[in-house]
Amino acid sequence: MRSREFDRDFRERSRRTRARGIGFFAVAGLLWGWCALLLLTPYEVDRKPGDPYPEECVSRLFTDGDTANEGLFRGDFCENERDWPEALAVLGLSVPAAVVGAVLFTSGSVSCRMSAHAQAMRELDRLSDPPRA
């Protein structure tokens, strides 16, 4: 395989690696969005299965202290529906996706840039060398 073909293949692999990194960033962003949805949006809770009039609950992040902590003692069904551990688990899953995305994106970008730099240096060397007779 000629060096130009090898370099082209190397750059293509680098671009694919960078694209995978962007994919992992997208997954991390979706997980952040899901966590925000869990924490910021109001929701409804059925008191029993098939309840025609579900109880309306405020968002978990903007709720009063008594709704979040003491609501179960008063018979409030909102207290256990959206719990903090679920939102934190979703947020925790986004961390490895973001780290893998950062590593892949950086690796692909640096590899592509270094390949382009090496190609430019070869061209400069070729132009600066005197022609052989």
Secondary structure, DSSP 8 states (H G I E B T S, - for coil): --HHHHHHHHHHHHHHHHHHHHHHHHHHHHHHHHHHHHHHS-EEE-SSTT-SS-EEE--STT--HHHHHSTTTTT-TTTTTS-HHHHHHHHHHHHHHHHHHHHHHHHHHHHHHHHHHHHHHHHHHHHHS----
